[in-house]
């Protein structure tokens, strides 16, 4: 069984249980906190994945660090990951869980790469336009990417709308090459 399949199974089980118990928001926040902490605290990540540290010691470490932050359900889930030797799937589990939670809430993630930072007004107008276009609630993630030269690239699900200058220049270059306006160089 692939890691992606395993991560999906664990995420699905946690998601179903959190919906059933009416604690979806709490569990999502705790899962994100757990994954972020393990990712950001290199020493913790090394300890949790070290083959020479006993699983009992790892479980004790998790309990000592997270018991005041986690509900019983989330702590049990974290300890289950240690028991089943699946703590290395934490980021994938979080990603799958977030996707299921967004789908349940009718939220779509839109990722915008812009050559220059956007103003608050531009961000608000873009957010509203994307929501109107999709008919869904949007969670907009924005990052600056000077390599775009100008314009922006928007990704909503599998759809990409590329209005960047770098993309336009690349298309023009390819058209010129394929139309034989620029002589091809023989590779030799």
N, C-alpha and C positions, 0 to 999 in steps of 0.2 A: 504494500500500500504506500502510495507516495505521501510526502510530507504535506502537500497541498490538500490531499484527501483527508488526511488525519486532522489537519488544522480545521478544515471545514466541519468535520464531525464534532470536534470539541466545541467549536464556536456555536454550532447548531444546538448542541445539548444545553450549553449555558444560556443561549438566547431563549430557547423554548421554556426553560425553567424560570428565567427572569420575567418573561411575559406572563407565564402562568401565575407567578406570585405577585405580579404587579410592581416589580422593582427594576424595570428595564433601565431607566435613567441612572439609578444608583449603581447597578452592576456595570453599566457601560463606563461610568466615571471611574469606578474602582479598577476595572480592567485596564483602562487607559493609564491610570496612575501607576499600576503595577508594571505594565509594559514599558512606560517611559522611565520609571525608576530603574528597572533592570538594564535598559539600554543605556541610560545616562551614567549609571554608577558602574564603571568598568570592573571594579573589584567584586561587586556583587555578582555580576554576570559571570566572571571567571569562576567564582566559588560555586555557583549553581550548576555550571557545566563541567566542573573538574571531575575527572573519572575516579580520582583517589579519595574524594570526600564522600563519606557515607550518606545515603539517602536520609537517614534519620537526622544527621547533622544539618543537612540542607533544609529539611522540614522544620527543624527547631529554629534555624536562622530565619526562615520565612515567617514563622509564627511570631518570633521576637520582634521582627521589624514591622510587620504589617497588621498584627492582630488588633491594634488600636484604630487602624484606618479602614479595615475590611469588615463587612458583614460576615456572619457565620458562613453564608452560602459562598461568598467570594473566597474566603480563607480555605474552605473545603475544596474549592475548585483549584486553587493554587497548590494545595498539598497533593491533590490528585495528579496534577501535572508532574510533580516531583516523583510520586509513587510510580507513575507509568513511564517515567523518563522522557517526558515530552516538554520540559521547560524550554527547550530550544525552539519550540514552535510558537512561543508567546506572541511575537510580532505578527505572525501569519494569522493566529487565532483572533487577535485584536482586529486586524484588518477585515477578516470575514465577519466578525461580530458587528463591527461598525457598518459594514455594507448591509447586513440584514436589518439593523436598527434603522438605518436611513430609508430603506425600502418600506419598512413598516410605517414610518412617519411621512412617507411620500416626499422624501428629500432627495434631491439630486445634487451631486458634487460637481461643480464647474470649476475648472482650473484655467486661470488666465495668466499667460506670460506676456508681459508688456516690456517694451524697450526702455520705457521710463516709468517712474512711479506715478500712480494715478492719484488725483485729488480725491477727497472724500465725496465731493459732488459727482465726479465721474464714476466712482465706485458705486454710489447709490443708484445712479441712472442705469448703469450697466446691470446691476443686480436686478432692478425692476424689469428691465427689458428681457433679461434671460428668463425670469419667472413668467413673464407674459408669453414668451416664445414657447416655453416648455409646458406651461400650465401646471408646474410643480413648484414646491418650495425649494429654493436654491441655497446651498452652502457654497459660497464663493471663496476660492483660495487664490490669492494673487501673489505673484512673484515678479521681480524685475529681471530681465534678461537682456543686457546690452547687445548681445550677439544678434538679436533680431534687427538691429540697426534702427528701425522705426516700426510703428504699428504694434500689432499684438497677435497672439495665437490663443484661441479659446478651445478648450476640450470639455465637452459635455458627454459623459459616458464614453461611447466609442466614436463619437462624431467630433471631428476637428475642423474648426473654421480658422484658416490661416490668412491673416491680413498683414503679415510682416513684410518689411522691405526685403529682408534676406531671402525669404521664400520667393518673392516676385523676381528678384535678381537671378535666382537660381533657375526659375522657369524660363526667363528670357535667354539665359545662357544655353539651356538645353534646346530651346527652339532654334537658336542660331546655329548650334552644332548640327542638329538634325536636318536643318534646311540647307545645309552645305554652304552657308554664307561664310562660315569660318572653315578653312581647309582642315581636314582631318590629318593628323600626323600618324604616319605609319610607325607601328611599334616593331622594332626590329631585330 
